[in-house]
Amino acid sequence: MAKIYFIDVTNRDGVQTAKLGLSKLEKTLINIYLNEMGVFQSEFGFPTTRHESLYLQANLELAQMGVLQPIRLGGWIRATARDVETAFNLAPDIRHLNLSISTSAQMISSKFRGRKQEDDIVKMMIEAVEAAKSHGAETIGANAEDASRTDLSFLIKFGLAAREHGADRLRYCDTLGYDNPFTIYKTVKKLAESVGMPIELHCHNDLGMAVANSIAGAKGAIDGGQDAYINTTINGIGERAGNADLLAVVLAVAKSKNLAGEYQLERPIDLSQAWKIANFASYAFGVPIPVNQPGVGANAFAHASGIHADGVLKDPSNYELYGFSELGRGEPELVETGREICTGQYSGISGFRHVINEIMGEAAVSFASADEAQEILELVRYANVEAQKPLTGDELVFIVKYPEIAKKLLTLRPLDY
């Protein structure tokens, strides 16, 4: 049976959200958490963007060190041979790429202003795929932007050409959230049958159907005989109304009627990481989790109605489809109300040592010298300057454990470098 894979795009699509963003250290922690959760691939950034280059190199180095394994790190670029050249110049060790180009008549006529026709779009994709292969790309996704408004016959032509020249997947982008579960199932099933390669589902939430469309599209791909790759973001963060929420999609596959147990995941997803990753993303983006967010919202397991409260106390299965402990919830959250020592951009060595010892306990690192401790404190200060908010415990521990990687993450090259 064909399988379902998860590709999280928080570090690419999520960070494109207007008025939001993440530090390079925060993006790295998200990659680590996604790996711990069992997500197949993180679309971890833009390899043609110069300010991303050291971050990309640092994360690829973490992969080589085994820290980011087995998760794959994939980059997003435009489907042009020139962008491929730039990507491998700035991130030579990158091995997984998604190449994107608009395919709908609306986009071709309005974005390219009459300079491109459908045949030109196919030609650009072919050139980009061949360039990526020549540079050693191991996997390539051919992205059809605005696929849900693209003529199906052209989508098939586009997908067949991409496959013939070495692409591994066709990404069906519901760029405007235009699809519904019925249309996307029918279209993707036909694509899978006609193109003969795995289909990747990239759904936006403009009509509130991103999760449902992702599931329906994945079912269409599998029923069409191909693997399905579902794109998600943590907490559904994304442009405009957002993307398909990672946890909601996983829960739908694992718990919903006639889906649970029917479809095979490429690898197990550790739901116990859900609470941690959702709260970290909320803190990092500065966006509160809605109270009604599936699984991790404040009211996801709250009961006020007498009938519901009575029923859930007798047997949680009466009114809860899954348990809060499955998602890593249940521990009390403690807030310091007395003395609190924090690390910031003006912290001193004594306070820093105290905080690290409190966080790491018996596992706390013994610094080889006062100079080493001072150097790591300097990195912590720079990280606070970049984030403009207190670092989490995991961020501090990361800097202590991987100071050289942290140094790369905190370094920005000027334009004339």
C-alpha positions as CSV (number, residue, x, y, z in Angstrom):
1,M,0.0,0.0,0.0
2,A,1.1,3.6,-0.7
3,K,2.2,5.6,2.3
4,I,1.6,9.0,3.8
5,Y,4.7,11.2,4.5
6,F,4.7,14.5,6.4
7,I,6.7,17.5,5.2
8,D,6.5,20.5,7.5
9,V,7.0,23.9,5.9
10,T,6.9,26.1,9.0
11,N,10.5,27.3,8.4
12,R,9.6,28.2,4.8
13,D,6.0,29.0,4.4
14,G,5.2,29.8,8.0
15,V,8.0,32.4,8.2
16,Q,6.5,34.2,5.2
17,T,3.5,35.1,7.2
18,A,3.1,38.9,7.2
19,K,4.3,40.6,10.4
20,L,5.8,37.4,11.8
21,G,9.2,35.7,11.7
22,L,11.7,33.5,13.5
23,S,15.3,33.8,14.5
24,K,17.7,31.4,12.9
25,L,18.1,29.7,16.4
26,E,14.3,29.3,16.7
27,K,14.1,27.8,13.2
28,T,16.9,25.3,14.2
29,L,15.0,24.3,17.4
30,I,11.9,23.7,15.3
31,N,13.9,21.4,13.0
32,I,15.1,19.5,16.1
33,Y,11.5,19.2,17.5
34,L,10.2,18.1,14.1
35,N,12.9,15.4,14.0
36,E,12.0,14.2,17.5
37,M,8.3,14.1,16.5
38,G,9.1,11.8,13.5
39,V,8.3,14.2,10.7
40,F,9.8,13.0,7.4
41,Q,11.1,16.3,6.1
42,S,11.4,20.0,7.1
43,E,11.3,22.5,4.3
44,F,13.9,24.4,6.3
45,G,14.5,27.6,4.3
46,F,15.4,29.4,1.1
47,P,18.8,28.4,-0.2
48,T,18.9,31.4,-2.6
49,T,18.5,33.9,0.2
50,R,21.9,35.1,1.3
51,H,20.9,35.8,5.0
52,E,19.8,32.2,5.2
53,S,23.1,30.7,4.0
54,L,24.9,30.2,7.3
55,Y,21.7,28.9,9.0
56,L,21.2,26.4,6.2
57,Q,24.9,25.3,6.4
58,A,24.7,25.0,10.1
59,N,21.6,22.8,10.0
60,L,23.1,20.6,7.3
61,E,26.1,20.3,9.5
62,L,23.9,19.2,12.4
63,A,22.5,16.6,10.0
64,Q,26.0,15.3,9.3
65,M,26.7,15.2,13.0
66,G,23.6,13.0,13.5
67,V,21.7,15.6,15.5
68,L,19.2,16.2,12.7
69,Q,18.6,12.6,11.7
70,P,16.7,10.9,10.1
71,I,14.7,14.0,9.2
72,R,15.4,15.4,5.7
73,L,16.2,19.1,5.2
74,G,14.7,20.4,2.0
75,G,15.0,23.9,0.4
76,W,12.5,25.8,-1.6
77,I,13.5,27.8,-4.7
78,R,12.0,29.1,-7.9
79,A,12.1,26.7,-10.8
80,T,14.9,28.3,-12.7
81,A,18.3,27.0,-13.5
82,R,19.8,30.2,-12.2
83,D,18.2,29.8,-8.8
84,V,19.5,26.2,-8.7
85,E,23.0,27.5,-9.3
86,T,22.7,30.1,-6.6
87,A,21.3,27.5,-4.1
88,F,24.2,25.1,-4.5
89,N,26.6,28.1,-4.3
90,L,25.2,29.2,-1.0
91,A,24.4,25.8,0.4
92,P,26.7,23.3,-1.3
93,D,25.6,20.3,0.8
94,I,21.9,20.7,0.2
95,R,20.4,17.5,-1.3
96,H,16.6,17.9,-1.2
97,L,14.9,20.7,-3.2
98,N,11.4,21.8,-4.2
99,L,11.3,23.8,-7.4
100,S,8.3,26.1,-7.7
101,I,6.6,27.8,-10.7
102,S,3.1,29.1,-11.4
103,T,1.0,26.9,-13.6
104,S,-2.5,28.4,-13.7
105,A,-3.7,30.5,-16.7
106,Q,-4.4,33.3,-14.2
107,M,-0.8,33.3,-12.8
108,I,0.8,32.8,-16.2
109,S,-1.0,35.7,-17.8
110,S,-0.9,38.1,-14.8
111,K,2.5,37.3,-13.2
112,F,4.5,36.9,-16.4
113,R,2.5,39.6,-18.3
114,G,2.3,37.7,-21.5
115,R,6.1,36.9,-21.6
116,K,5.5,33.2,-20.9
117,Q,3.2,30.5,-22.2
118,E,2.5,27.0,-20.9
119,D,5.3,25.5,-23.0
120,D,7.7,28.0,-21.4
121,I,6.6,26.9,-17.9
122,V,7.3,23.3,-18.7
123,K,10.7,24.2,-20.3
124,M,11.7,26.2,-17.2
125,M,10.8,23.3,-14.9
126,I,12.8,20.8,-17.0
127,E,15.9,23.1,-17.0
128,A,15.7,23.5,-13.3
129,V,15.2,19.8,-12.6
130,E,18.1,18.9,-14.8
131,A,20.3,21.5,-13.2
132,A,19.4,20.2,-9.7
133,K,20.2,16.7,-10.7
134,S,23.6,17.7,-12.2
135,H,24.5,19.3,-8.9
136,G,23.8,16.1,-6.9
137,A,20.2,16.7,-5.7
138,E,18.9,13.4,-4.3
139,T,15.2,14.3,-4.3
140,I,13.4,16.9,-6.2
141,G,9.8,18.1,-5.9
142,A,8.2,19.9,-8.9
143,N,5.8,22.5,-7.5
144,A,2.8,23.5,-9.4
145,E,1.8,26.8,-7.8
146,D,-1.9,27.5,-8.0
147,A,-2.5,24.0,-9.1
148,S,-6.1,24.1,-8.0
149,R,-6.8,26.7,-10.6
150,T,-4.8,25.0,-13.3
151,D,-6.3,23.1,-16.2
152,L,-5.9,19.4,-15.4
153,S,-4.6,18.4,-18.8
154,F,-1.7,20.9,-18.4
155,L,-1.0,19.7,-14.8
156,I,-0.6,16.2,-16.2
157,K,1.7,17.4,-19.0
158,F,3.7,19.4,-16.4
159,G,4.0,16.4,-14.1
160,L,4.9,14.0,-16.8
161,A,7.7,16.3,-18.1
162,A,9.0,16.7,-14.5
163,R,9.1,13.0,-13.9
164,E,10.7,12.2,-17.2
165,H,13.6,14.6,-16.4
166,G,14.2,13.3,-12.9
167,A,11.7,14.9,-10.4
168,D,10.6,12.6,-7.6
169,R,7.3,14.2,-6.6
170,L,4.7,16.6,-8.0
171,R,3.5,19.2,-5.5
172,Y,-0.1,20.1,-5.9
173,C,-0.4,23.6,-4.4
174,D,-3.9,24.8,-3.4
175,T,-2.3,28.2,-3.2
176,L,-5.5,30.2,-2.5
177,G,-7.3,27.5,-0.5
178,Y,-9.7,27.3,-3.5
179,D,-10.3,23.5,-3.4
180,N,-12.7,21.5,-1.3
181,P,-12.4,17.9,-0.2
182,F,-14.4,16.6,-3.1
183,T,-12.6,18.5,-5.9
184,I,-9.1,17.9,-4.6
185,Y,-9.8,14.1,-4.2
186,K,-11.0,13.8,-7.7
187,T,-8.2,15.9,-9.2
188,V,-5.3,14.4,-7.2
189,K,-6.5,10.8,-7.9
190,K,-6.5,11.5,-11.6
191,L,-3.0,13.1,-11.3
192,A,-1.6,10.2,-9.5
193,E,-3.0,7.7,-12.0
194,S,-1.9,9.8,-15.0
195,V,1.5,11.1,-13.9
196,G,2.6,7.9,-12.1
197,M,4.7,9.5,-9.3
198,P,4.0,10.6,-5.7
199,I,1.8,13.6,-5.1
200,E,2.6,16.3,-2.5
201,L,-0.4,18.2,-1.0
202,H,0.2,21.9,-0.1
203,C,-3.1,23.4,1.1
204,H,-3.9,26.9,2.4
205,N,-6.8,27.7,4.7
206,D,-8.5,30.7,3.1
207,L,-11.9,28.8,3.2
208,G,-11.1,26.9,6.4
209,M,-10.6,23.6,4.7
210,A,-6.8,23.2,4.6
211,V,-6.8,20.1,6.9
212,A,-9.8,18.5,5.2
213,N,-8.3,19.1,1.8
214,S,-4.9,17.7,2.8
215,I,-6.6,14.5,4.0
216,A,-8.8,14.2,0.9
217,G,-5.9,14.9,-1.4
218,A,-3.8,12.3,0.3
219,K,-6.6,9.8,0.0
220,G,-6.8,10.7,-3.7
221,A,-3.1,10.1,-4.3
222,I,-3.1,6.8,-2.4
223,D,-6.3,5.6,-4.2
224,G,-4.5,6.6,-7.4
225,G,-1.7,4.2,-6.5
226,Q,0.9,6.7,-5.3
227,D,2.5,7.9,-2.0
228,A,1.1,11.1,-0.5
229,Y,3.2,13.8,1.0
230,I,1.3,16.2,3.1
231,N,2.6,19.7,3.8
232,T,1.9,21.2,7.2
233,T,2.9,24.1,9.5
234,I,2.9,24.1,13.3
235,N,-0.3,25.6,14.6
236,G,-1.3,26.2,11.0
237,I,0.8,29.4,10.9
238,G,1.1,30.6,7.3
239,E,0.3,33.3,4.8
240,R,-3.1,35.0,5.1
241,A,-5.4,32.4,6.8
242,G,-2.6,29.9,7.3
243,N,-1.8,26.4,6.2
244,A,-2.8,22.9,7.2
245,D,-2.0,22.5,10.9
246,L,0.5,19.7,11.6
247,L,-1.2,18.2,14.7
248,A,-4.7,18.4,13.3
249,V,-3.6,16.6,10.1
250,V,-1.8,13.9,12.1
251,L,-4.8,13.5,14.4
252,A,-7.1,13.2,11.4
253,V,-5.0,10.5,9.9
254,A,-4.6,8.6,13.2
255,K,-8.0,9.1,14.8
256,S,-10.8,9.9,12.3
257,K,-13.5,7.5,11.1
258,N,-12.4,5.1,8.3
259,L,-8.9,6.6,8.2
260,A,-7.4,5.4,11.5
261,G,-5.4,2.2,10.8
262,E,-6.4,2.2,7.1
263,Y,-3.5,4.3,5.8
264,Q,0.2,3.5,6.5
265,L,2.5,6.3,7.7
266,E,6.0,6.3,6.4
267,R,7.2,6.5,10.0
268,P,5.5,6.7,13.4
269,I,4.6,10.2,14.6
270,D,5.3,10.7,18.3
271,L,2.2,12.6,19.4
272,S,3.7,13.2,22.9
273,Q,5.9,15.9,21.3
274,A,2.8,17.9,20.1
275,W,2.3,20.0,23.2
276,K,6.0,21.1,23.4
277,I,6.3,21.9,19.7
278,A,3.0,23.8,19.6
279,N,3.9,26.0,22.6
280,F,7.4,26.7,21.4
281,A,6.1,27.8,18.0
282,S,3.5,30.0,19.7
283,Y,6.2,31.6,21.9
284,A,8.7,32.0,19.0
285,F,6.1,33.6,16.6
286,G,4.4,35.5,19.4
287,V,1.0,34.1,18.3
288,P,-1.2,32.7,21.0
289,I,-2.7,29.2,20.4
290,P,-6.5,29.6,19.9
291,V,-8.5,28.1,22.8
292,N,-10.3,25.8,20.4
293,Q,-7.1,24.6,18.6
294,P,-7.4,20.8,18.2
295,G,-5.3,19.0,20.8
296,V,-3.4,21.9,22.2
297,G,-5.9,24.6,22.7
298,A,-6.7,25.6,26.3
299,N,-10.3,24.3,25.9
300,A,-9.4,21.1,23.9
301,F,-10.0,19.0,27.1
302,A,-12.1,21.4,29.1
303,H,-15.7,20.5,30.1
304,A,-18.3,22.8,31.6
305,S,-21.6,21.3,30.7
306,G,-23.0,19.1,33.5
307,I,-23.8,16.2,31.1
308,H,-20.4,16.4,29.5
309,A,-18.5,16.7,32.8
310,D,-20.4,13.7,34.3
311,G,-19.8,11.7,31.2
312,V,-16.1,12.4,30.9
313,L,-15.5,11.7,34.6
314,K,-17.2,8.3,34.2
315,D,-15.2,7.5,31.1
316,P,-13.1,10.0,29.1
317,S,-14.0,8.2,25.9
318,N,-17.5,9.5,26.3
319,Y,-16.5,13.0,25.3
320,E,-12.9,12.8,24.3
321,L,-11.7,11.2,21.1
322,Y,-8.1,11.0,22.3
323,G,-6.4,11.5,25.6
324,F,-4.5,14.6,26.6
325,S,-1.5,12.6,27.8
326,E,-1.0,11.2,24.3
327,L,-0.1,14.8,23.2
328,G,2.3,15.4,26.0
329,R,-0.2,17.4,28.1
330,G,-1.0,17.0,31.8
331,E,1.9,18.3,33.7
332,P,1.2,21.5,35.7
333,E,2.8,24.7,34.4
334,L,4.6,26.5,37.2
335,V,5.2,30.3,37.1
336,E,8.0,31.7,39.3
337,T,6.6,34.2,41.7
338,G,9.6,34.8,43.8
339,R,13.2,35.4,42.9
340,E,14.0,34.7,39.3
341,I,17.3,34.8,37.5
342,C,17.1,35.3,33.8
343,T,19.6,35.4,30.9
344,G,19.5,38.3,28.6
345,Q,21.7,40.5,26.5
346,Y,23.2,42.1,29.6
347,S,23.6,38.9,31.7
348,G,26.7,38.2,33.8
349,I,28.5,34.9,34.3
350,S,27.2,34.1,37.7
351,G,23.6,34.4,36.7
352,F,24.3,32.5,33.5
353,R,25.9,29.6,35.4
354,H,22.9,29.5,37.8
355,V,20.4,29.3,35.0
356,I,22.2,26.6,33.2
357,N,22.5,24.5,36.4
358,E,18.8,25.0,37.1
359,I,17.9,23.9,33.6
360,M,20.3,21.0,33.1
361,G,20.5,19.7,36.7
362,E,22.9,16.8,37.0
363,A,23.5,17.0,33.2
364,A,24.9,20.5,33.5
365,V,28.1,21.1,31.5
366,S,31.3,21.9,33.4
367,F,33.1,24.6,31.4
368,A,36.8,23.9,30.8
369,S,37.7,27.4,31.8
370,A,36.4,30.8,32.7
371,D,37.1,31.9,29.2
372,E,35.0,29.1,27.7
373,A,32.1,30.0,29.9
374,Q,32.5,33.7,29.0
375,E,32.5,32.9,25.3
376,I,29.3,30.9,25.5
377,L,27.7,33.7,27.6
378,E,28.6,36.1,24.7
379,L,26.7,33.8,22.3
380,V,23.7,33.8,24.7
381,R,23.8,37.6,24.8
382,Y,23.8,37.8,21.0
383,A,21.0,35.3,20.7
384,N,18.9,37.5,23.0
385,V,19.7,40.5,20.9
386,E,18.5,38.7,17.8
387,A,15.4,37.2,19.4
388,Q,14.4,40.3,21.4
389,K,12.9,38.0,24.0
390,P,14.1,35.6,26.7
391,L,15.5,32.4,25.3
392,T,13.8,29.1,26.2
393,G,15.7,26.5,28.2
394,D,16.2,24.3,25.1
395,E,17.7,27.3,23.2
396,L,20.2,27.9,26.1
397,V,21.1,24.2,26.2
398,F,21.6,24.1,22.4
399,I,24.1,27.0,22.7
400,V,26.0,25.3,25.5
401,K,26.1,22.0,23.6
402,Y,26.8,23.3,20.1
403,P,28.6,26.7,20.5
404,E,30.2,26.6,17.0
405,I,26.9,25.9,15.3
406,A,25.3,28.6,17.4
407,K,27.9,31.0,16.2
408,K,27.0,30.4,12.6
409,L,23.3,30.8,13.4
410,L,23.9,34.2,15.0
411,T,26.2,35.5,12.2
412,L,24.7,37.7,9.5
413,R,26.9,38.6,6.5
414,P,26.7,42.2,5.1
415,L,25.8,42.7,1.5
416,D,29.4,43.3,0.4
417,Y,30.8,40.3,2.2
